[in-house]
């Protein structure tokens, strides 16, 4: 009986992301928020600290809530796809990574028109638009038996910090394109997906 219990525990935790991997995932998911905050930092002419906090809070909150929604949504369908959960995680990360890299090659003008402040409606749209990938990643985290509250907390906090940094350093690094960050995040996502698949197929 003890052998069976240990085997079950191993099966349910073998693909669980550790803290370092969650940080890498959070950084990859935070790139869109960083770029958006960078853009608003260039354009906003109101009270910089207040506007920076508003943008960072909206994207951080979105990145915290969306993975939780995705996690509980995946919970409803887990029994149907449990035998291929590692393939689901791999393809989710692969698609997100390719999407991020592809978007980095599209023309992007971060020089937005000058604005005095950011309204609640715009903040809501920013929070949702930058956290769609986090919604999908949340469903993947369920298949990997990852504690969603810890993961969502890390993702939301990292996004909040990255957004503040992006908003406030944009004027210093105007000469650098943020596209390299998007490419790097895409590579990270694809790498995580490959790691999951490798561990499941070859390390069991």
Number of C-alpha atoms within 10 A of each C-alpha: 6 7 8 9 10 10 11 11 11 12 14 13 12 15 21 18 19 10 12 9 13 20 16 17 23 25 22 27 30 30 25 25 28 28 24 19 28 27 21 27 27 21 19 19 13 13 10 16 11 12 22 23 15 20 27 30 21 25 32 28 22 27 33 28 22 23 30 25 17 22 25 15 16 19 13 9 10 16 10 9 13 12 10 12 20 23 18 18 24 23 17 19 27 21 15 24 27 17 15 25 20 13 15 18 12 9 8 12 7 18 13 12 10 13 12 12 15 16 10 11 9 12 17 15 13 20 23 20 14 23 26 17 24 29 21 22 23 28 25 24 24 23 22 19 16 20 14 20 14 13 23 26 19 21 28 29 21 23 32 28 16 25 30 24 17 26 28 19 14 21 13 8 12 13 8 9 11 21 19 13 20 25 21 17 26 26 20 21 27 19 15 21 23 18 13 20 19 14 13 15 10 7 8 9
